Amino acid sequence: MLSVKKLLLVIAAAAMAACAYSPQQVMIQPELEVADDIYGQGRIVTVLAEDQRSNKAIGSRGGAYPGTSLITPANDVGEAMVKAAKAGLRQQGFSVDSDQPPAATVKVIVDTLTYENDKDTVTAKVNLLAVLRVEINVAEKNHSGVYKSAISQQLVIKPTAATNEKLINKVLSQTLQRALNDPKVKAFLSNS
C-alpha cells in the first residue's frame, strides 16, 4: 500500500503532467479570395517573400512549461506566402509564372506572426496577430505598405493543432487579402 507521502507525490506529478502541453507544428497555407476586380490584364509580376520574424516559433500553447509547448511552422513561411500571393494576383488577372521580364515585383515580408493564450480566462482564449509589409517595384518606382490583422478567439477547450492551424492561416489570409485589395496597391500595379 502506498504511503500518504508517496500518494501525494503521485497526485502532484499527475497534476503537473495535466498542465503540460505538447508542442504543435502547423502548415502555413493562407488562402485568398481577392476582390473580383480583374485588372491585371496579363501583366507579368514576379512574387517574392521573406520571413523576417526574429523568433521562428509562432507562440506557445501555455501550460506549466510554456517553453516546451511551442507552435512552430511545419513548412517554409516565405514559400507559403509566395504561393498565396501568386494565387491572389492570378485571381486579379496577373501572370505570375512567366519566363518573360516582369513589369512589376511584389515582395511580401512577414514582420510579425504571434499566437498568445490568455491565462486569465477560465476557458481557452487565444489572440493572434499578423503584420505584413508589401513592397512593390514598378519601373524603378517603389510603393510600400504595412498591413495588420488580429484575431481573438474564445474556445471551450485548449485548441488542437488543426484548430490552431486554421486560426493562424485565417489571420495570415486576412492580412494578405487586405494588402492585395488595397486601392493604393491596385493603382500602383495598374501602372506596371
Steps between C-alpha positions, in 0.01 A plus 500: 500500500625849415589730782323836518822677398546282190133537411528879518809489277314290242203739507730804468685342206171419327377856554821643356477270198141614444621862488765425236422532131689340217645710218310538174604546138263673260499519121508858381268524200299822477215500250375819338184619337592842371253747354346410165681792338706323230726790409832320441436454125770235477780729621796300622580521872779335697407408857753470784459454873712506814437388854676767707364397839775486762338202674397220265254357755152647453417477869446272793198292599574590863470255786752425771789496251424765236854480360443142388143539369592714200303534178737499202453497123521157334603659169688804371299814580655701215418234240144474631454877470637498143251230405209690659597837348539342156154346528351835599671691220402230252135550607545868419616421147880514534743250350723379784698210355635643176850468355467853360638805684252619765322835489493504881650326801285441806679407822311383809690528829371327812597730786275355772303180549412439865273271698428563866262329738321698764594342833243703694190337354328184617445384141767506231542838331766556236619822339675506163673786320648516150693795358608492136695753297442507128762665280431550131744612233374620161743660254736614777213651700422353840191464712490359853216426739455336841195284566383359833230257612412376847272219611377421850326166532320364805501118514351251743816287516865549411522503119627199309773527236229505229316788671822698547598438137162633388529813719858575395417464131189714549697793642762472222230473232317806629820705507623405153151542357484849651830584328397373156162677523659830606400768244851648521656164409254459214569850370876444515483160328264641236787717379733204448 
